[in-house]
């Protein structure tokens, strides 16, 4: 049976807000946060790791493809893109680009 679609940060926040009193839910959300940080760490170094040969190369390629569509990676990339965009209003002392 295939997995359900991964949860976004907003989905996880909604779960937290529905059950703020449940310590088991809080514990699971902390574990999810830890695991998401591991995905982001892997994403940071993935381009610097040499692709292995043989069967391991295929596994490596599959892991990279799956990592690229993880919600935490997509959300982080979107946040980075927003930060890199030119500001709508120039601040004092900023020259137009």
C-alpha positions as CSV (number, residue, x, y, z in Angstrom):
1,X,0.0,0.0,0.0
2,X,1.5,3.4,-0.9
3,X,2.2,6.1,1.6
4,X,-0.2,9.0,2.1
5,X,1.0,12.4,0.8
6,X,3.6,14.0,3.1
7,X,2.4,16.7,5.6
8,X,3.4,20.3,5.2
9,X,4.4,22.7,8.0
10,X,0.9,24.1,7.9
11,X,-0.6,20.6,8.3
12,X,1.6,19.9,11.2
13,X,0.7,23.2,12.8
14,X,-3.0,22.4,12.4
15,X,-2.5,19.1,14.2
16,X,-0.7,20.8,17.0
17,X,-3.5,23.4,17.4
18,X,-6.2,20.7,17.5
19,X,-4.5,18.7,20.3
20,X,-2.4,21.1,22.4
21,X,-3.1,19.1,25.6
22,X,-2.0,15.7,24.3
23,X,1.6,14.9,25.3
24,X,1.8,12.0,22.8
25,X,1.0,14.3,19.9
26,X,3.5,16.9,21.1
27,X,6.2,14.2,21.3
28,X,5.4,12.9,17.8
29,X,5.6,16.4,16.4
30,X,9.0,17.0,18.0
31,X,10.2,13.7,16.4
32,X,8.8,14.9,13.0
33,X,10.6,18.2,13.5
34,X,13.9,16.3,14.2
35,X,13.4,14.1,11.1
36,X,12.6,17.1,8.9
37,X,15.9,18.7,10.0
38,X,17.7,15.6,9.0
39,X,16.2,15.9,5.5
40,X,17.3,19.5,5.3
41,X,20.8,18.5,6.4
42,X,21.0,15.8,3.7
43,X,19.7,18.3,1.2
44,X,22.5,20.7,2.1
45,X,25.3,18.2,1.4
46,X,23.6,16.1,-1.4
47,X,25.4,18.0,-4.1
48,X,28.8,17.5,-2.5
49,X,28.5,13.7,-2.2
50,X,29.9,11.8,-5.1
51,X,27.4,9.4,-6.8
52,X,28.4,5.8,-6.0
53,X,28.7,3.3,-8.8
54,X,26.5,0.3,-9.5
55,X,23.3,-0.5,-7.6
56,X,24.1,2.1,-4.9
57,X,24.1,4.8,-7.6
58,X,20.5,3.9,-8.5
59,X,19.6,4.1,-4.8
60,X,21.4,7.4,-4.5
61,X,19.5,8.8,-7.5
62,X,16.2,7.7,-6.1
63,X,17.0,9.3,-2.7
64,X,17.8,12.6,-4.4
65,X,14.6,12.5,-6.4
66,X,12.5,11.8,-3.3
67,X,14.3,14.5,-1.3
68,X,13.6,17.1,-3.9
69,X,9.9,16.8,-3.3
70,X,9.9,16.6,0.5
71,X,7.7,19.4,1.8
72,X,10.3,20.7,4.2
73,X,12.8,21.0,1.4
74,X,10.3,22.7,-0.9
75,X,9.2,25.1,1.9
76,X,12.8,26.0,2.7
77,X,13.6,26.6,-1.0
78,X,10.5,28.8,-1.3
79,X,11.6,30.8,1.8
80,X,15.1,31.2,0.4
81,X,13.7,32.4,-3.0
82,X,11.5,35.0,-1.2
83,X,14.6,36.3,0.6
84,X,16.6,36.5,-2.6
85,X,13.9,38.5,-4.5
86,X,14.4,42.3,-4.8
87,X,12.5,44.3,-2.2
88,X,9.3,45.9,-3.5
89,X,10.2,49.2,-2.0
90,X,13.8,50.4,-2.0
91,X,15.2,51.3,1.4
92,X,17.0,54.5,2.1
93,X,20.4,54.3,0.5
94,X,19.6,51.4,-1.8
95,X,20.2,52.0,-5.5
96,X,17.8,50.4,-8.1
97,X,19.0,47.2,-9.7
